[in-house]
Amino acid sequence: MIAISTAELRKNLRKYLNLATKEKVVVRFSKTETVEIVPGEKITVKDEYSDNVKLLEVLKKGEEDIAAGRYTEIKDPKNIWASIL
């Protein structure tokens, strides 16, 4: 086990995060408060746009819209509103 201060943790964060996978790392906040850094599971955050199936459905719908003529062509990128209005 290794005990460190918050200042030491800030200076060498990567070192202590790597070390925590091998041994117990305790961070002291004050004389009575401590926190232990423990290894955990890898967390994957997914949202509605990162799901590949959903993305493929949206892309397919976009291709269908283009094939059916449901799109607006931007002729001058510097003057988008002229093409839209």
C-alpha positions as CSV (number, residue, x, y, z in Angstrom):
1,M,0.0,0.0,0.0
2,I,1.1,3.5,-0.8
3,A,-0.3,6.7,0.8
4,I,0.1,10.0,-1.0
5,S,-1.2,13.6,-0.7
6,T,-3.5,15.3,-3.2
7,A,-0.6,17.5,-4.3
8,E,1.5,14.4,-5.1
9,L,-1.4,12.9,-7.0
10,R,-1.8,16.1,-9.1
11,K,1.9,16.1,-9.9
12,N,2.1,12.4,-10.9
13,L,-1.5,11.4,-11.8
14,R,-0.6,8.9,-14.5
15,K,2.0,7.3,-12.4
16,Y,-0.4,6.6,-9.5
17,L,-3.2,5.5,-11.8
18,N,-0.9,2.9,-13.3
19,L,0.4,1.9,-9.9
20,A,-3.2,1.4,-8.6
21,T,-3.6,-1.5,-10.9
22,K,-0.8,-3.3,-9.0
23,E,-1.2,-2.1,-5.4
24,K,-3.4,-0.1,-3.1
25,V,-3.1,3.7,-3.5
26,V,-4.6,5.8,-0.8
27,V,-4.9,9.6,-1.2
28,R,-5.0,11.7,2.0
29,F,-7.2,14.8,1.9
30,S,-6.8,15.7,5.5
31,K,-5.9,14.0,8.8
32,T,-9.3,12.2,8.8
33,E,-10.3,11.9,5.1
34,T,-8.8,9.4,2.6
35,V,-9.8,7.9,-0.7
36,E,-8.5,4.7,-2.2
37,I,-7.9,4.4,-5.9
38,V,-8.9,1.0,-7.1
39,P,-8.9,-0.6,-10.5
40,G,-12.3,-1.1,-12.1
41,E,-13.9,-2.3,-15.3
42,K,-13.5,-0.5,-18.5
43,I,-16.6,1.7,-19.1
44,T,-17.9,2.3,-22.6
45,V,-20.3,5.1,-23.0
46,K,-22.8,4.6,-25.8
47,D,-25.4,7.1,-27.0
48,E,-28.0,6.9,-29.7
49,Y,-25.6,8.1,-32.4
50,S,-22.7,5.7,-31.7
51,D,-24.8,2.6,-32.3
52,N,-23.7,1.3,-35.7
53,V,-27.1,-0.2,-36.6
54,K,-28.8,3.1,-35.9
55,L,-26.1,5.0,-37.9
56,L,-26.6,2.6,-40.9
57,E,-30.4,3.2,-40.8
58,V,-30.0,6.9,-40.8
59,L,-27.5,6.8,-43.7
60,K,-29.8,4.6,-45.7
61,K,-32.7,7.0,-45.1
62,G,-30.5,9.8,-46.3
63,E,-29.6,8.0,-49.4
64,E,-33.3,7.3,-50.1
65,D,-34.1,11.0,-49.6
66,I,-31.5,11.9,-52.1
67,A,-32.7,9.4,-54.6
68,A,-36.3,10.7,-54.2
69,G,-35.1,14.3,-54.7
70,R,-35.8,15.3,-51.1
71,Y,-32.7,17.5,-50.7
72,T,-31.6,21.1,-51.1
73,E,-28.4,21.8,-53.2
74,I,-26.2,24.5,-51.8
75,K,-24.8,26.4,-54.8
76,D,-22.6,28.9,-53.0
77,P,-21.3,27.8,-49.6
78,K,-20.5,31.4,-48.7
79,N,-24.2,32.3,-49.2
80,I,-26.1,29.3,-47.9
81,W,-29.4,31.3,-47.2
82,A,-29.7,32.1,-50.9
83,S,-30.0,28.4,-51.7
84,I,-32.3,27.6,-48.8
85,L,-34.8,30.4,-49.1
